[in-house]
Amino acid sequence: MDVSVIIVSWNTRELLRDCIASVYRQTRNSTFEVIVVDNASHDGSAAMCATEFPAVKVIANSDNRGFAAANNQGLRIASGRYVLVLNPDTVILDGAIDRCVAYTDAHPDIGVTGCKVLDNEDQSHATPTGFSFHSPWTLFLTLTCLPRLFPRSKLFAKPELGWWDRENEMDVDVVTGMFMLVRRQAIQQVGAMDEAYFIYAEEADWCYRFHKAGWRRVFFPSAKIVHVDGGAKSTSQVNIKMRVQLQKSMMIYFRKNRGLPAWLTAKVLYIFSNFVRSVAWSVSSLLTHDSGARSKAAAATAALRFHLFGIDPI
C-alpha cells in the first residue's frame, strides 16, 4: 500500500466527515487506507466514521491520549510505505496526496513532505506553514511579536519564515503537522512521535530527529489543501489549558533538543512574558470589562503558575 492516512480526532465530527470524504474523492493514483484515532470525542465522531465510512479503521479511545500518542496508535497498525499525518480540519484539493507521493518517490532523500495550505476564506492566500527549528532566539521573536512588526525580515521573521511566499519548493526545518507525508523508512530509523508531548511541538521534535538522521524535510507547493476556518473550535473551551500545554511542550522540546542553557533561557522568557501579559490584560479587563481580556489574563496567569510552581491545569 502507498499511504496510510492517520487522522486524530477530538470533537470535530462535521470537519472530520468532510476531511475523509476529500481523501477518498481526491486520491486516485495511490493505494491508501484511512485510520481515524478518536480521542474520546463526545460528539459522535467515531460512530459517524463507522457508519458513513465503513472502510475506515477506527480506534476509539476511552480517554484523550493527546496528539502524539494517538498518532502512534495509528502508526502501529499502518501498512503504507508512507504515513500521512493529517488534521481533521483540512480538505484535500486536486490530488494533493497523489502529487506528494509521486514527488517524494522521485526524491529518495526526502523523509517528510509538506504541502501548500490555503486559507478557507480566500483560497488564493497561503497560510504560513513550514517553519524554523525552535531556539531561544525564535522564542524571543515570537513572544515580542517582532515577526508581526517586520514580517518580511529574514532576521525578525525567522520563526515562520515570513519573507517566503510559499510559491516555490524549499527545504524547511519543520513541516507543519496538519499535513506530513512521512517515509516509512525514515520512521523506522528515528522512531515514532515522542509521547512526552501531549499536543504541540511534537512535529518539530520529530522533524529535528529526521534532520539529525539526514532526512530532508521539504515544502511542495504543487500539492494543496484547505485549512478550514473553525478547526480550533473543539479546543476553544479549554483555552487556558491549551496555552499552558503549548508552553509545557516547548519546554520539553528545549530541554530535550537544545540543552539546559536553552531550557533555562526559555523559562526566563516565558516567566517574564506571562507576567507582563497577565498584568496588562488584567488592567485592560478592569478598565473595559472585556471578557476577552479577562480570558487572556487568566491564560497568562495559568502559564505563569506552571513555570513558577509546576501547576498543570490538564
C-alpha positions as CSV (number, residue, x, y, z in Angstrom):
1,M,0.0,0.0,0.0
2,D,1.2,3.5,-0.8
3,V,-0.2,5.6,2.0
4,S,-1.7,5.2,5.5
5,V,-3.7,8.3,6.3
6,I,-3.8,8.9,10.0
7,I,-6.3,11.4,11.3
8,V,-6.5,12.2,15.1
9,S,-9.9,13.5,16.0
10,W,-11.3,15.3,19.1
11,N,-14.9,16.6,18.8
12,T,-14.6,17.5,15.1
13,R,-17.3,15.3,13.6
14,E,-18.5,17.6,10.8
15,L,-15.0,18.6,9.9
16,L,-13.8,15.0,10.0
17,R,-16.6,13.9,7.7
18,D,-15.5,16.5,5.0
19,C,-11.8,15.6,5.5
20,I,-12.3,11.9,5.0
21,A,-14.6,12.4,2.0
22,S,-12.0,14.6,0.4
23,V,-9.3,12.0,0.8
24,Y,-11.4,9.4,-1.0
25,R,-12.6,11.9,-3.6
26,Q,-9.1,13.3,-4.5
27,T,-6.8,10.3,-4.2
28,R,-6.9,8.3,-7.4
29,N,-3.4,7.2,-8.3
30,S,-2.2,5.9,-4.9
31,T,-3.4,3.0,-2.9
32,F,-4.3,4.1,0.6
33,E,-6.1,3.4,3.9
34,V,-7.6,5.8,6.3
35,I,-7.1,5.3,10.1
36,V,-9.0,7.5,12.5
37,V,-7.9,7.7,16.1
38,D,-10.6,9.3,18.1
39,N,-9.6,10.8,21.5
40,A,-12.8,10.2,23.4
41,S,-14.9,12.7,21.5
42,H,-18.4,13.3,22.9
43,D,-19.9,14.4,19.5
44,G,-20.2,11.0,17.9
45,S,-17.1,11.3,15.7
46,A,-16.2,7.6,16.0
47,A,-19.8,6.4,15.3
48,M,-20.0,8.7,12.3
49,C,-16.9,7.2,10.8
50,A,-18.1,3.6,11.4
51,T,-21.5,4.3,9.8
52,E,-20.6,6.5,6.9
53,F,-17.1,5.3,6.1
54,P,-17.1,1.5,6.8
55,A,-13.6,1.1,5.1
56,V,-12.0,3.4,7.6
57,K,-10.2,1.8,10.5
58,V,-11.4,3.5,13.7
59,I,-9.6,3.4,17.1
60,A,-11.9,4.8,19.7
61,N,-10.0,5.8,22.8
62,S,-11.8,5.9,26.2
63,D,-9.7,9.0,27.2
64,N,-7.9,11.8,25.4
65,R,-4.4,10.5,24.9
66,G,-3.0,13.5,23.1
67,F,-1.9,14.1,19.6
68,A,1.4,12.3,19.6
69,A,0.2,9.2,21.4
70,A,-2.9,8.9,19.2
71,N,-0.8,9.2,16.0
72,N,1.4,6.5,17.3
73,Q,-1.6,4.2,17.8
74,G,-2.3,4.7,14.1
75,L,1.3,4.1,13.2
76,R,1.3,0.7,14.9
77,I,-1.5,-0.6,12.6
78,A,-0.5,1.3,9.4
79,S,0.7,-0.7,6.4
80,G,1.6,2.0,3.9
81,R,5.1,2.7,2.7
82,Y,4.2,6.3,3.6
83,V,2.3,7.7,6.5
84,L,0.3,10.8,6.1
85,V,-0.4,12.7,9.4
86,L,-3.5,14.7,8.5
87,N,-5.6,17.1,10.6
88,P,-9.4,16.6,10.6
89,D,-9.9,20.3,9.9
90,T,-8.5,20.1,6.4
91,V,-9.8,19.3,2.9
92,I,-7.6,17.7,0.2
93,L,-7.6,19.5,-3.1
94,D,-6.6,18.4,-6.6
95,G,-5.0,15.1,-5.9
96,A,-2.7,16.5,-3.2
97,I,-1.8,13.1,-1.7
98,D,-1.1,11.6,-5.2
99,R,1.1,14.6,-6.0
100,C,3.1,14.3,-2.8
101,V,3.6,10.5,-3.2
102,A,4.9,10.9,-6.7
103,Y,7.2,13.8,-5.7
104,T,8.6,12.0,-2.7
105,D,9.1,8.8,-4.7
106,A,11.2,10.9,-7.1
107,H,13.4,12.2,-4.3
108,P,14.6,9.3,-2.1
109,D,16.5,11.5,0.3
110,I,13.2,13.2,1.4
111,G,11.9,11.9,4.7
112,V,9.0,14.3,5.1
113,T,6.9,16.2,2.5
114,G,4.5,19.1,3.3
115,C,2.1,20.9,1.0
116,K,0.7,24.4,0.5
117,V,-2.1,25.2,2.9
118,L,-4.8,27.6,1.7
119,D,-7.0,29.8,3.9
120,N,-10.6,28.7,3.8
121,E,-12.0,32.2,3.2
122,D,-9.5,33.2,0.4
123,Q,-8.1,30.2,-1.3
124,S,-5.6,32.4,-3.2
125,H,-3.9,33.1,0.1
126,A,-1.4,30.5,1.6
127,T,-1.3,30.0,5.3
128,P,2.3,30.1,6.7
129,T,3.3,26.5,7.1
130,G,6.8,25.1,7.4
131,F,8.9,26.9,10.0
132,S,12.3,27.1,11.7
133,F,13.5,24.8,14.5
134,H,12.7,26.3,17.8
135,S,15.5,28.2,19.6
136,P,15.8,30.8,22.3
137,W,16.1,33.4,19.6
138,T,12.9,32.3,17.7
139,L,11.1,32.1,21.0
140,F,12.2,35.7,21.9
141,L,11.0,36.9,18.5
142,T,7.6,35.2,18.9
143,L,7.0,36.5,22.4
144,T,7.9,40.0,21.5
145,C,5.8,40.0,18.3
146,L,8.7,41.2,16.2
147,P,7.7,39.0,13.3
148,R,4.4,40.9,13.1
149,L,6.2,44.2,13.0
150,F,8.8,43.1,10.5
151,P,7.0,40.4,8.5
152,R,9.5,40.3,5.6
153,S,12.7,40.5,7.6
154,K,15.0,37.4,7.4
155,L,16.2,38.3,10.9
156,F,13.0,39.1,12.7
157,A,10.5,36.9,10.8
158,K,12.6,33.8,11.2
159,P,10.2,31.6,13.2
160,E,7.6,31.2,10.4
161,L,10.0,32.3,7.5
162,G,7.8,35.4,6.9
163,W,9.7,36.6,3.8
164,W,8.8,33.4,1.9
165,D,5.6,33.4,-0.2
166,R,5.2,29.6,-0.3
167,E,5.2,29.6,-4.1
168,N,8.4,27.5,-4.6
169,E,9.7,24.2,-3.3
170,M,12.0,24.6,-0.4
171,D,13.8,22.6,2.2
172,V,12.5,23.6,5.7
173,D,13.4,22.7,9.2
174,V,9.9,21.7,10.2
175,V,7.0,20.5,8.1
176,T,3.7,21.6,9.8
177,G,1.9,18.7,11.5
178,M,-1.5,19.3,9.8
179,F,-0.2,17.5,6.7
180,M,3.0,15.5,6.9
181,L,3.8,12.8,4.4
182,V,6.5,10.7,6.1
183,R,8.5,7.9,4.6
184,R,8.2,4.7,6.5
185,Q,12.0,4.0,6.1
186,A,12.6,7.3,7.9
187,I,10.2,6.4,10.7
188,Q,11.9,3.0,11.1
189,Q,15.2,4.8,11.5
190,V,14.2,7.5,14.1
191,G,11.1,6.0,15.7
192,A,7.6,7.2,16.3
193,M,6.5,10.5,17.8
194,D,7.6,11.3,21.3
195,E,4.6,10.8,23.6
196,A,6.0,13.2,26.2
197,Y,4.3,15.8,24.1
198,F,0.5,15.8,24.7
199,I,-0.1,18.4,22.0
200,Y,2.1,21.0,20.2
201,A,5.8,20.8,19.3
202,E,5.7,17.1,18.5
203,E,6.1,17.6,14.8
204,A,9.1,19.9,15.5
205,D,10.7,17.3,17.7
206,W,10.0,14.6,15.0
207,C,11.5,16.7,12.3
208,Y,14.5,17.5,14.4
209,R,15.2,13.8,14.7
210,F,14.7,13.3,11.0
211,H,17.2,16.2,10.5
212,K,19.8,14.5,12.7
213,A,19.3,11.3,10.8
214,G,20.0,13.1,7.5
215,W,16.5,13.1,6.0
216,R,15.3,16.2,4.1
217,R,12.0,17.9,5.0
218,V,10.5,19.7,2.0
219,F,7.7,22.0,1.3
220,F,6.0,21.1,-2.0
221,P,3.6,23.8,-3.2
222,S,2.1,21.9,-6.2
223,A,0.0,19.9,-3.6
224,K,-2.7,21.9,-1.9
225,I,-5.1,21.5,0.9
226,V,-7.6,23.9,2.6
227,H,-7.4,24.6,6.4
228,V,-11.0,25.0,7.3
229,D,-11.8,28.0,9.4
230,G,-13.0,27.0,12.8
231,G,-11.0,23.8,13.2
232,A,-9.8,25.0,16.6
233,K,-13.3,25.4,17.9
234,S,-13.1,22.0,19.6
235,T,-10.4,23.4,21.9
236,S,-11.8,26.8,22.4
237,Q,-13.4,25.8,25.7
238,V,-10.1,24.9,27.1
239,N,-8.1,27.9,26.0
240,I,-6.2,28.2,29.3
241,K,-5.2,24.5,29.3
242,M,-4.1,24.8,25.7
243,R,-1.9,27.8,26.4
244,V,-0.2,26.0,29.3
245,Q,0.2,22.9,27.2
246,L,1.9,24.8,24.4
247,Q,4.4,26.2,26.7
248,K,4.9,22.9,28.5
249,S,5.6,21.2,25.2
250,M,8.1,23.9,24.2
251,M,9.9,23.4,27.5
252,I,10.1,19.7,26.8
253,Y,11.5,20.4,23.3
254,F,14.2,22.8,24.6
255,R,15.4,20.5,27.4
256,K,15.5,17.5,25.0
257,N,16.9,19.1,21.9
258,R,18.7,22.3,22.9
259,G,20.1,21.5,26.3
260,L,20.0,23.0,29.8
261,P,21.1,26.6,28.9
262,A,18.4,26.9,26.2
263,W,15.8,25.4,28.6
264,L,16.7,28.0,31.3
265,T,16.6,30.8,28.8
266,A,13.2,29.8,27.6
267,K,11.9,29.5,31.1
268,V,13.1,33.1,31.9
269,L,11.5,34.4,28.7
270,Y,8.2,32.7,29.4
271,I,8.1,33.9,33.0
272,F,8.7,37.5,32.0
273,S,6.3,37.3,29.1
274,N,3.5,35.7,31.1
275,F,3.9,38.2,33.9
276,V,3.7,41.2,31.6
277,R,0.7,39.8,29.8
278,S,-1.1,38.8,33.0
279,V,-0.7,42.3,34.4
280,A,-1.5,44.1,31.1
281,W,-4.7,42.1,30.3
282,S,-5.9,42.2,33.9
283,V,-5.7,46.0,33.9
284,S,-7.4,46.1,30.5
285,S,-10.2,43.9,31.7
286,L,-10.8,46.1,34.7
287,L,-10.9,49.2,32.6
288,T,-13.0,47.9,29.7
289,H,-14.9,45.0,31.4
290,D,-14.0,43.0,28.3
291,S,-14.4,39.2,28.7
292,G,-11.8,38.5,26.1
293,A,-9.2,40.5,28.1
294,R,-10.2,38.5,31.3
295,S,-9.7,35.2,29.4
296,K,-6.3,36.3,28.2
297,A,-5.2,37.4,31.6
298,A,-6.4,34.1,33.1
299,A,-4.4,32.1,30.5
300,A,-1.2,34.1,31.1
301,T,-1.6,33.7,34.8
302,A,-2.1,29.9,34.5
303,A,1.0,29.7,32.3
304,L,2.9,31.8,34.9
305,R,1.9,29.4,37.7
306,F,3.1,26.5,35.6
307,H,6.5,27.9,35.1
308,L,6.9,29.1,38.7
309,F,5.2,26.2,40.6
310,G,4.7,23.4,38.2
311,I,0.9,23.6,38.3
312,D,-0.5,21.9,35.2
313,P,-4.3,22.5,34.6
314,I,-4.6,19.4,32.5
